Amino acid sequence: MDQPAPLPRAPTDSRESGAAKLQDAFGRRFEYLRLSLTQRCNFRCTYCLPNGYRKPAGCAPELTPDEIGRAVRAFADLGLWKLRLTGGEPTVRADFDAIARQVAAVPGIRRVAMTTNGYRLAQRASDWRSAGIDAVNVSVDTLDPHAFAQITGHDRLDEVVAGIDAALAAEYAAVKVNSVLMDQIDEGAWDRILAFVQHRDVSWRFIELMRTNDNARFFETTHTPADALRQRLEHGGWTALARRSGAGPAVEYAHPASRGRIGIIAPYSPGFCDSCNRLRLSSTGKLHLCLFGEAGIDLRPLLQSDAQRDELVARILSSMPGKAQGHRLHDGDSGATPHLASIGG
């Protein structure tokens, strides 16, 4: 049965006036919220949850749909118009579809994206598009089936690739692939990636491996700087594209012979934090001004009723001067982030 097309979202004047309100001490404006729905994940990626998800002792319950709705409405009041649903793996929540529909209907929210490991995407791409998801990022670290199974703990590469194609068929506004850069890419792997993007309208983004509190040894033996990849692209005739409004931190490259694009996210490069435009809300209601900051600001007490909305907005505004100019990863300091699944990366 055909799914109804999602309704277009009307622009809102409040976005323009609200954007100036969320500004930090360094003049950066914030229009993008990454909302973690859960820390749970059913994959066991070597760089994130190599032993699988284990619920931390004393961990608070996940935000309810009502709490999520109140949070998103408050951020929209302040001019944030782009929302990304992350995890963990956000689709392990049984109420994921209902949450997607709820946040997509919030006045002022113009784009809802999601990040997923893709394990359900082939079956649900059309449903999630109809629920209001505009864009999808899928984690694929390699196109080699054996290596994919080693990295993720699951022999599901064919299913995940089928999910990417299903998302393209469902006409998402953007389909992207997230690939953690852990080793130098050999010629065979590089050729497979180039062939993948040549005829697909996707952006394959390489993300430099980041050190967290529980992966220091893995990071020391595996981290690969992005500079060599950047040079490889430039020597191969790829050119950098201008960064779009509301975009994440990737620098994207295009080639005249390729329908798709290649992106690089290099958190260790100079000036990486200068254009930061995003905030993070954890699955338990903590506002994180930086992925690698200290303990977050607890918003949950103000998410219990609609009557607290003004106080919630005031708390968000008052937190902005506390945002640091940049992370301290170069000093081996990843703040309070235990692993990338904890706040959605």
C-alpha positions, 0 to 999 in steps of 0.5 A, spaced: 500 500 500 502 506 498 504 511 503 502 518 503 507 523 502 509 527 508 506 534 508 511 540 506 513 544 512 512 552 512 517 556 513 516 560 520 519 567 521 520 565 528 526 562 526 529 568 524 528 572 530 530 566 534 536 564 531 540 570 534 538 568 541 542 562 541 549 565 541 555 563 545 560 568 547 564 567 541 559 569 536 557 562 534 549 561 532 546 555 534 540 552 529 541 544 529 540 540 535 542 532 536 537 529 540 539 522 543 533 517 544 537 512 547 544 509 549 542 502 547 544 499 540 544 492 537 551 493 534 557 492 537 562 496 533 569 496 535 570 503 536 564 504 540 561 499 544 566 493 542 562 489 548 555 491 546 551 495 550 551 495 557 546 499 561 550 503 566 548 502 574 543 508 576 542 510 569 536 514 568 530 512 564 530 515 557 526 521 555 518 520 554 515 522 548 511 528 552 518 530 555 521 530 548 516 534 545 516 539 550 524 539 549 524 540 541 518 546 542 523 550 547 529 549 542 524 551 536 522 557 540 529 559 540 530 558 533 533 551 532 530 549 525 534 542 524 533 536 528 537 529 528 534 523 532 540 519 534 542 514 539 545 509 540 541 506 535 534 510 535 530 505 532 530 500 537 525 504 541 518 501 540 515 508 539 520 511 534 515 512 529 511 516 534 516 520 536 518 522 529 511 524 527 511 528 533 517 532 532 516 533 525 510 537 527 513 542 531 512 549 528 519 552 526 522 545 525 524 545 518 528 538 517 528 532 521 534 527 520 536 521 523 542 517 524 542 509 524 546 503 523 541 501 518 538 494 520 531 496 519 532 501 513 530 496 508 523 495 511 522 501 514 525 507 509 518 509 506 514 509 513 519 513 516 519 518 510 512 518 511 513 519 519 516 526 517 524 524 517 527 528 511 534 525 511 538 519 513 545 517 515 547 510 515 553 507 518 557 503 514 565 503 515 567 498 510 564 495 503 567 488 505 562 483 508 567 480 512 570 486 515 563 489 516 562 483 520 568 484 524 567 491 526 560 491 527 559 484 530 553 482 525 554 479 518 548 484 515 552 489 510 547 486 504 541 488 508 544 495 510 546 497 503 539 495 501 536 500 506 541 505 503 537 504 496 531 503 499 532 510 502 534 513 495 527 510 492 523 513 498 526 520 496 529 522 502 532 529 501 539 527 503 542 520 504 549 520 507 553 514 509 558 515 515 564 511 515 569 511 521 576 512 518 580 507 522 586 505 517 589 507 511 584 505 505 587 500 500 586 501 493 581 496 493 577 499 498 577 505 495 575 503 488 569 500 491 567 506 495 568 510 488 564 505 485 558 506 490 557 513 490 558 514 482 551 512 480 548 514 487 546 521 490 549 519 496 555 523 501 560 518 503 563 521 509 569 519 513 569 521 520 576 521 523 576 516 529 575 520 536 578 518 543 573 517 548 574 515 555 573 507 554 577 507 547 584 510 549 588 504 547 584 502 541 585 510 539 592 509 539 593 503 535 588 505 530 587 513 529 588 515 522 589 523 520 584 525 515 590 529 511 592 523 507 585 522 505 584 530 503 590 530 499 587 523 495 581 527 493 584 533 491 589 529 487 583 525 484 580 531 481 575 532 487 573 539 489 571 542 496 564 544 496 561 550 500 558 549 506 550 549 506 546 553 512 545 548 517 550 543 515 554 539 520 561 539 520 563 535 514 567 538 508 564 535 502 568 534 495 564 533 488 567 530 482 564 531 475 564 523 474 560 522 480 553 523 482 555 522 489 560 526 494 565 524 499 565 528 505 571 529 511 569 530 518 576 532 521 575 534 529 583 534 530 584 539 524 585 546 526 579 551 527 574 545 527 570 548 532 570 555 529 563 553 525 560 549 530 552 550 530 549 544 534 547 542 541 546 536 544 540 533 548 542 526 551 537 521 552 536 522 559 535 530 558 542 533 559 544 539 555 551 538 552 554 544 549 559 540 546 560 532 545 566 532 549 564 537 554 563 536 562 557 533 565 551 536 561 546 541 564 539 537 566 533 540 563 529 534 565 526 537 571 523 542 566 520 537 561 514 535 566 509 540 564 507 545 558 507 550 564 514 550 565 516 552 558 518 559 559 523 557 565 526 551 560 527 556 555 530 561 560 535 555 562 537 553 555 539 561 554 543 562 560 547 555 559 550 558 552 555 562 555 558 556 558 560 553 551 567 552 550 571 555 544 573 548 542 574 541 545 581 538 548 582 532 544 589 534 542 590 534 550 587 527 550 581 530 554 574 527 552 571 530 557 565 526 560 563 522 554 564 515 556 563 512 549 560 515 542 553 512 543 552 516 550 550 522 547 549 520 539 556 522 537 
